[in-house]
């Protein structure tokens, strides 16, 4: 039967739930999210068990009539929040508009993420729900890692290292700081694949990447440019220091020796490296082009050497 315009809808079955509080109790007991209702005086008016569990409150700590600000202090202490986070959480209690906020916390020593939703009530006070989004954040981090890293070596992929180079070029120009760039090629890599097989070639790539990671400074960035070609972005590095860094990589690579899968032989590996230092008017294309010219010259000189341009 169609309701007349303006007729009030029933929101619950009054035959089964004579009182509105009966409905509230059912909802609070069965929603998976933590939920708390706080009045204008900051006192807890209602809560559910998932709210207690979400923050590992011991039984009896959360009760109707408890000051919610006191609960926040206990929460901060038990979940590893600092004073700044606690102050911000208390400040947000008076926010007059709805909002969402994601935050990390420690539950039983394990890192977890929570999504808070804040819904103000008429005449002040609010309802808050708390949802565990740890699985979602782990998945997001995993997808971000996959989108930024080369799957074989674990280094930055081409897109990410180019973004890093462009950012460092702009930073260097803004603050008049030096920046150098290395383009590195593993010598005769096709012969390695042909003689030892592609699994051995993959091992060479991974071993060389590990060697570069161990040699880099904290702010240096390394990426796989494609195939057997790698690049390094060296912030705060002038030409002479960049050449020394490249020479260290060349020497360590020539000395490392990579064992075949069964350990019956050692694969010799060397690299050719082109080095360039950005100028005040360079863009990313100019920096890469100069390093590429230097790399080509290193190869033409017989490989296993460093050339600066």
C-alpha positions as CSV (number, residue, x, y, z in Angstrom):
1,X,0.0,0.0,0.0
2,X,1.4,3.3,-1.1
3,X,2.0,5.8,1.8
4,X,0.6,9.3,1.6
5,X,2.9,12.1,1.0
6,X,4.4,13.3,4.3
7,X,3.3,10.2,6.2
8,X,5.9,9.2,8.8
9,X,7.7,6.0,8.1
10,X,8.3,3.4,10.8
11,X,12.0,2.8,11.2
12,X,11.6,-0.4,13.3
13,X,9.0,-3.1,14.1
14,X,7.3,-1.8,17.2
15,X,5.8,-5.2,17.8
16,X,9.2,-6.8,18.2
17,X,10.9,-3.7,19.7
18,X,8.6,-1.8,22.0
19,X,11.3,0.6,22.9
20,X,13.8,2.4,20.7
21,X,16.6,1.4,23.1
22,X,15.9,-2.2,22.2
23,X,16.8,-1.4,18.6
24,X,19.9,0.5,19.7
25,X,21.1,-2.4,21.7
26,X,20.6,-4.8,18.8
27,X,22.6,-2.5,16.4
28,X,25.4,-1.9,18.9
29,X,25.8,-5.6,19.6
30,X,25.9,-6.7,16.0
31,X,27.7,-4.1,13.9
32,X,31.3,-5.1,13.3
33,X,32.7,-1.6,13.6
34,X,33.5,-0.1,17.0
35,X,30.9,2.5,17.9
36,X,30.6,5.2,20.6
37,X,28.1,7.9,21.2
38,X,29.4,10.9,23.2
39,X,27.3,13.8,24.5
40,X,27.9,17.5,24.6
41,X,29.7,17.2,27.9
42,X,32.2,14.6,26.4
43,X,30.6,11.8,28.5
44,X,30.0,8.4,26.9
45,X,26.3,7.8,26.3
46,X,26.6,4.4,24.5
47,X,29.2,2.1,23.1
48,X,29.6,-1.5,21.8
49,X,32.1,-4.3,22.5
50,X,33.9,-3.9,19.1
51,X,34.8,-0.4,20.3
52,X,36.5,-1.8,23.4
53,X,38.2,-4.5,21.3
54,X,39.4,-2.1,18.7
55,X,41.6,-0.3,21.2
56,X,42.3,-3.1,23.7
57,X,40.5,-1.4,26.6
58,X,40.4,-3.7,29.6
59,X,36.9,-4.6,30.8
60,X,35.4,-1.9,33.0
61,X,37.5,1.0,31.6
62,X,34.7,2.0,29.1
63,X,31.4,2.7,30.8
64,X,28.5,5.0,30.3
65,X,29.3,8.3,31.9
66,X,33.1,8.1,31.4
67,X,34.7,11.2,30.1
68,X,35.8,10.4,26.5
69,X,38.8,12.6,26.8
70,X,40.1,10.2,29.5
71,X,39.6,7.3,27.2
72,X,41.7,9.1,24.6
73,X,44.5,9.4,27.0
74,X,44.4,5.7,27.8
75,X,44.2,4.9,24.1
76,X,47.3,7.1,23.3
77,X,49.2,5.3,26.0
78,X,48.3,1.8,25.0
79,X,48.6,2.2,21.2
80,X,51.8,4.1,20.9
81,X,50.5,7.6,20.1
82,X,52.6,10.6,20.9
83,X,51.5,13.8,22.6
84,X,50.9,15.6,19.3
85,X,48.5,12.9,18.2
86,X,46.7,12.9,21.5
87,X,46.3,16.7,21.4
88,X,45.0,16.5,17.9
89,X,42.5,13.8,18.8
90,X,41.1,15.9,21.7
91,X,41.0,19.0,19.5
92,X,38.9,17.1,16.9
93,X,36.2,16.3,19.4
94,X,34.6,19.7,18.8
95,X,34.6,19.5,15.0
96,X,31.1,20.6,13.9
97,X,31.1,18.9,10.5
98,X,31.4,15.2,9.6
99,X,34.9,13.9,8.7
100,X,36.9,10.7,8.2
101,X,40.4,10.1,9.5
102,X,42.8,7.2,9.1
103,X,45.5,6.6,11.7
104,X,48.0,3.9,12.7
105,X,48.2,2.3,16.1
106,X,49.8,-0.6,17.9
107,X,47.5,-3.4,19.0
108,X,49.2,-6.0,21.1
109,X,52.5,-4.7,19.7
110,X,51.4,-5.2,16.1
111,X,50.9,-2.2,13.7
112,X,47.3,-1.7,12.7
113,X,45.3,0.9,10.9
114,X,41.9,2.3,11.8
115,X,39.4,4.4,9.9
116,X,37.5,6.9,12.2
117,X,34.2,8.4,11.0
118,X,32.9,11.4,13.0
119,X,29.2,12.4,12.8
120,X,28.1,15.4,14.9
121,X,24.8,15.2,16.8
122,X,22.3,18.1,17.0
123,X,23.1,20.2,20.0
124,X,26.7,19.0,20.1
125,X,28.1,15.6,20.9
126,X,28.8,13.0,18.2
127,X,28.7,9.5,17.0
128,X,32.0,7.8,16.0
129,X,32.7,4.5,14.3
130,X,36.0,2.8,14.1
131,X,36.8,0.3,11.3
132,X,40.0,-1.9,11.1
133,X,41.5,-1.2,7.6
134,X,44.8,-2.9,8.2
135,X,44.3,-5.4,5.4
136,X,43.4,-2.6,3.0
137,X,46.5,-0.6,3.9
138,X,48.8,-3.6,3.6
139,X,47.3,-4.3,0.1
140,X,47.7,-0.6,-0.9
141,X,51.4,-0.6,0.3
142,X,52.0,-3.8,-1.7
143,X,50.5,-2.4,-4.8
144,X,52.4,0.8,-4.4
145,X,55.6,-1.2,-4.0
146,X,54.9,-3.1,-7.1
147,X,54.2,0.0,-9.1
148,X,57.5,1.6,-8.1
149,X,59.9,-1.2,-8.0
150,X,61.6,-3.5,-10.6
151,X,60.3,-7.0,-9.8
152,X,63.6,-8.8,-10.5
153,X,66.1,-6.5,-8.7
154,X,64.0,-4.7,-6.1
155,X,65.4,-1.3,-7.3
156,X,63.3,1.6,-8.6
157,X,61.8,0.9,-12.0
158,X,62.3,3.2,-14.9
159,X,59.3,5.5,-14.3
160,X,60.1,5.9,-10.6
161,X,63.8,6.7,-11.1
162,X,63.0,9.2,-13.8
163,X,60.6,10.9,-11.4
164,X,63.3,11.0,-8.8
165,X,65.8,12.5,-11.2
166,X,63.4,15.2,-12.4
167,X,62.6,16.1,-8.7
168,X,66.3,16.3,-7.8
169,X,67.2,18.4,-10.9
170,X,64.5,20.9,-9.8
171,X,65.7,20.9,-6.2
172,X,69.3,21.3,-7.2
173,X,68.4,24.3,-9.4
174,X,66.2,25.8,-6.7
175,X,68.8,25.7,-4.0
176,X,71.9,25.9,-6.3
177,X,73.1,22.5,-5.2
178,X,75.2,20.0,-7.2
179,X,73.6,16.8,-8.7
180,X,75.3,14.0,-10.6
181,X,73.9,11.2,-12.6
182,X,75.4,7.8,-13.6
183,X,74.3,5.6,-16.4
184,X,75.6,2.1,-16.0
185,X,75.6,-0.8,-18.4
186,X,76.7,-4.4,-17.7
187,X,79.3,-5.3,-20.3
188,X,78.5,-8.1,-22.8
189,X,75.3,-9.1,-21.0
190,X,74.0,-10.9,-24.1
191,X,77.0,-13.2,-24.0
192,X,76.4,-14.0,-20.4
193,X,72.9,-15.1,-21.2
194,X,74.0,-17.0,-24.3
195,X,76.9,-18.8,-22.4
196,X,75.4,-19.4,-19.0
197,X,71.6,-19.2,-19.6
198,X,69.0,-16.6,-18.6
199,X,68.7,-17.8,-15.0
200,X,72.4,-17.0,-14.6
201,X,71.8,-13.6,-16.3
202,X,69.0,-12.9,-13.8
203,X,71.4,-13.7,-11.0
204,X,73.9,-11.3,-12.4
205,X,71.3,-8.5,-12.5
206,X,70.2,-9.2,-8.9
207,X,73.8,-9.5,-7.6
208,X,74.8,-6.2,-9.3
209,X,71.7,-4.5,-7.9
210,X,72.6,-5.7,-4.4
211,X,76.2,-4.4,-4.9
212,X,74.9,-1.0,-5.9
213,X,72.6,-0.9,-2.9
214,X,75.4,-1.7,-0.5
215,X,77.6,1.0,-2.0
216,X,75.1,3.9,-2.2
217,X,74.7,6.7,0.3
218,X,71.5,7.3,2.2
219,X,70.1,9.9,-0.3
220,X,71.3,8.3,-3.5
221,X,68.7,6.7,-5.7
222,X,69.2,3.6,-7.9
223,X,67.0,2.3,-10.6
224,X,66.9,-0.3,-13.3
225,X,66.6,1.6,-16.6
226,X,65.8,-1.4,-18.7
227,X,67.5,-4.7,-19.5
228,X,71.1,-4.6,-18.3
229,X,71.1,-0.8,-17.9
230,X,71.0,0.9,-14.5
231,X,71.1,4.5,-13.4
232,X,72.0,6.3,-10.2
233,X,70.9,9.8,-9.0
234,X,73.5,11.4,-6.7
235,X,72.2,14.5,-4.9
236,X,74.7,16.9,-3.3
237,X,77.4,15.4,-5.5
238,X,79.8,17.4,-7.7
239,X,81.6,15.9,-10.8
240,X,84.8,14.7,-9.0
241,X,82.9,12.9,-6.2
242,X,80.5,11.4,-8.8
243,X,83.5,10.0,-10.7
244,X,84.9,8.5,-7.6
245,X,81.6,6.9,-6.7
246,X,81.3,5.4,-10.3
247,X,84.9,4.1,-10.1
248,X,84.1,2.3,-6.8
249,X,81.1,0.6,-8.4
250,X,83.2,-0.4,-11.4
251,X,85.9,-1.8,-9.2
252,X,83.6,-3.7,-6.8
253,X,81.7,-5.2,-9.8
254,X,84.9,-6.5,-11.4
255,X,85.9,-8.1,-8.1
256,X,82.7,-9.6,-7.0
257,X,82.5,-12.7,-9.2
258,X,79.1,-14.5,-9.4
259,X,78.9,-18.2,-8.9
260,X,76.8,-20.3,-11.3
261,X,73.8,-22.1,-9.8
262,X,75.7,-25.3,-9.1
263,X,78.9,-23.4,-8.0
264,X,81.0,-25.0,-10.6
265,X,82.2,-21.8,-12.2
266,X,82.4,-18.0,-11.7
267,X,80.8,-15.6,-14.1
268,X,83.0,-12.6,-14.8
269,X,81.1,-9.3,-14.7
270,X,82.2,-5.8,-15.5
271,X,80.4,-2.5,-16.1
272,X,80.8,0.6,-18.2
273,X,79.6,3.9,-16.6
274,X,78.8,7.3,-18.0
275,X,78.9,10.2,-15.6
276,X,77.4,13.7,-15.9
277,X,76.7,16.6,-13.6
278,X,73.6,18.8,-14.0
279,X,74.0,22.5,-14.8
280,X,71.7,25.3,-13.8
281,X,69.7,25.2,-17.1
282,X,69.5,21.4,-17.6
283,X,66.2,19.5,-18.0
284,X,65.9,15.8,-17.5
285,X,66.4,15.1,-21.2
286,X,69.7,17.0,-21.3
287,X,71.1,15.2,-18.3
288,X,70.2,11.7,-19.6
289,X,71.5,12.5,-23.1
290,X,74.9,13.6,-21.7
291,X,75.2,10.5,-19.5
292,X,74.3,8.3,-22.5
293,X,77.0,9.9,-24.6
294,X,79.5,9.3,-21.8
295,X,78.4,5.7,-21.5
296,X,78.8,5.2,-25.3
297,X,82.3,6.5,-25.1
298,X,83.1,4.2,-22.2
299,X,82.0,1.2,-24.3
300,X,84.0,2.4,-27.3
301,X,87.1,2.6,-25.1
302,X,86.9,-1.1,-24.4
303,X,84.3,-1.2,-21.6
304,X,85.0,-1.7,-17.9
305,X,85.7,2.0,-17.4
306,X,84.2,5.3,-16.3
307,X,83.8,8.3,-18.6
308,X,82.7,11.8,-17.4
309,X,80.8,14.2,-19.7
